[in-house]
Amino acid sequence: MKVRALLKTPLYRQRAPGGETPDIDGNVSEVRGTAEVRDGGLDIKISALLGAKGETVDSTIKRLFLPLAKIDYYIVEDK
């Protein structure tokens, strides 16, 4: 299902030296993508990451598991 997940607290900027781990170029407040429901959260194939003001945040992360405790609410855009 296609979702927009709004977070209770942002994912914080992370930069890894040498590119060994995925990085995020800013604080993320909203995650958009295609999700599958898993025990305790959403497994999201990311299409966009957005900051608090709606700006796009660049990242090398392509897939993310968000626990339900991290999500304020999510909007199902289609199934």
C-alpha positions in Angstrom: 0.0 0.0 0.0 1.2 3.5 -0.7 1.5 5.6 2.5 2.6 8.8 4.0 4.0 8.2 7.5 4.2 11.3 9.8 6.7 10.8 12.6 6.4 11.7 16.3 10.0 12.6 16.4 12.3 13.2 13.4 14.9 10.9 12.0 18.1 12.8 12.6 20.8 13.7 10.2 23.5 11.0 9.8 26.6 11.1 7.7 28.9 8.2 7.5 32.6 8.7 6.5 33.5 6.8 3.3 29.9 5.8 2.6 29.9 2.5 4.6 26.4 3.0 6.0 23.4 4.8 4.6 23.2 8.5 5.3 20.5 11.2 5.7 21.2 14.8 4.7 18.7 16.4 7.0 16.1 15.8 9.7 13.1 13.7 8.4 9.5 14.3 9.7 7.6 12.5 6.9 8.3 9.2 5.0 6.5 8.4 1.8 6.6 5.1 0.0 5.1 1.7 -0.5 4.6 -0.1 2.8 3.9 -3.6 4.1 2.6 -4.1 7.6 4.9 -6.2 9.8 4.7 -7.1 13.4 5.1 -3.8 15.3 5.5 -1.5 12.4 5.7 -0.7 8.7 8.4 -1.9 6.3 8.6 1.0 3.8 10.2 1.1 0.4 11.0 4.8 0.3 10.0 7.1 -2.5 10.6 10.4 -0.6 11.8 11.7 2.7 10.6 15.2 3.8 11.6 17.6 6.5 9.4 19.6 8.9 8.8 22.4 6.3 8.0 19.9 3.5 11.4 20.1 1.9 12.9 17.0 0.3 15.7 15.4 2.3 18.3 13.5 0.3 19.3 10.1 1.5 20.9 6.8 0.4 18.3 4.8 2.4 16.0 2.9 0.1 14.1 0.8 2.6 13.2 1.4 6.3 11.4 -0.3 9.1 9.4 2.2 11.2 8.1 0.9 14.5 4.6 2.0 15.3 5.9 3.8 18.4 7.9 6.1 16.0 4.8 6.9 13.8 2.3 9.6 14.9 -0.1 8.6 12.2 0.0 7.4 8.6 -2.2 8.1 5.6 -3.0 5.3 3.2 -3.0 6.9 -0.3 -4.0 3.7 -2.2 -3.9 -0.1 -1.8 
